């Protein structure tokens, strides 16, 4: 099985740092696991057309980890960790601009 390199954007790093302790630990563990399995069964692909990478979200209770998988480079870029609701994925373009 391929090992993926996991990168956390500065914005996502700040969001993780400000999470409640128990959720922060679960999010960190889930992100570590993305290195070996970038498409776990509880994740879902987000419909964003015409991208060079696959955009996905991973659900942890009411929290969502939004990330992009690039197969050519074997990388996973963590873009955001947000609470849903109220998060509605309306800022995906802004998040994607961080990894270009």
Phi, psi and omega per residue, in radians:
X1 nan 2.401 3.139
X2 -1.231 2.494 3.033
X3 -1.706 2.237 -3.136
X4 -1.705 2.569 3.007
X5 -1.525 2.288 -3.113
X6 -1.885 2.192 3.087
X7 -2.044 2.419 3.092
X8 -1.981 2.151 3.139
X9 -1.154 2.701 3.122
X10 -0.982 -0.662 3.129
X11 -1.118 -0.786 3.120
X12 -1.155 -0.633 3.112
X13 -1.050 -0.762 3.097
X14 -1.095 -0.727 3.139
X15 -1.101 -0.718 3.128
X16 -1.133 -0.739 -3.120
X17 -1.058 -0.546 -3.097
X18 -1.609 0.069 3.128
X19 -1.295 2.723 3.001
X20 -1.055 2.594 -3.018
X21 -0.872 -0.865 -3.084
X22 -1.180 -0.652 3.110
X23 -1.240 -0.705 3.135
X24 -0.999 -0.758 3.135
X25 -1.151 -0.705 3.112
X26 -1.152 -0.695 3.127
X27 -1.139 -0.789 3.129
X28 -1.052 -0.734 3.124
X29 -1.128 -0.760 3.126
X30 -1.086 -0.684 3.123
X31 -1.168 -0.716 3.081
X32 -1.043 -0.692 -3.119
X33 -1.211 -0.370 3.094
X34 -1.128 -0.357 3.124
X35 -1.144 -0.561 3.138
X36 -1.767 -0.482 -3.134
X37 -2.438 1.576 -3.099
X38 -1.302 -0.153 3.122
X39 -2.244 1.147 3.131
X40 -1.121 2.816 -3.058
X41 -1.079 -0.497 -3.135
X42 -1.506 0.034 3.093
X43 -1.585 2.860 -3.108
X44 -2.456 2.423 3.080
X45 -1.314 2.427 3.081
X46 -1.696 2.407 -3.097
X47 -1.420 1.666 3.060
X48 -2.278 1.922 -3.042
X49 -1.295 2.746 2.977
X50 1.030 0.914 3.077
X51 -2.065 2.706 3.078
X52 -1.482 -0.098 3.139
X53 -2.333 2.908 -3.132
X54 -1.717 2.120 -3.135
X55 -1.633 2.261 -3.086
X56 -2.383 2.885 3.005
X57 -2.346 2.514 3.125
X58 -2.051 2.239 -3.079
X59 -1.696 2.253 3.003
X60 -2.234 1.723 -3.048
X61 0.962 -2.069 -3.137
X62 -1.642 0.070 -3.124
X63 -1.746 2.609 3.108
X64 -2.207 2.319 2.999
X65 -1.798 2.053 3.138
X66 -1.761 2.207 -3.083
X67 -2.573 2.838 3.139
X68 -2.104 2.403 3.111
X69 -1.930 2.245 3.071
X70 -2.021 1.886 -3.094
X71 -1.186 -0.700 -3.092
X72 -1.011 -0.652 -3.088
X73 -1.830 -0.012 -3.074
X74 0.896 0.927 3.130
X75 -2.187 2.678 3.020
X76 -2.203 2.142 3.109
X77 -1.901 1.990 3.096
X78 -1.423 2.107 -3.029
X79 -1.728 -0.622 -3.064
X80 -2.825 2.713 2.975
X81 -2.284 1.937 -3.021
X82 -2.292 2.708 3.085
X83 -1.592 2.412 3.140
X84 -2.205 2.271 -0.211
X85 -1.229 2.822 0.321
X86 -1.678 -0.109 -3.051
X87 -1.072 2.310 -3.069
X88 -2.208 0.278 3.124
X89 1.125 0.395 -3.124
X90 -1.299 -0.258 -3.098
X91 -1.866 0.453 -3.090
X92 -1.056 -0.689 3.140
X93 -1.074 -0.736 3.119
X94 -1.125 -0.732 3.129
X95 -1.126 -0.733 -3.134
X96 -1.156 -0.520 3.123
X97 -1.121 -0.399 -3.139
X98 -1.190 -0.443 -3.063
X99 -1.791 0.022 3.112
X100 -1.431 nan nan
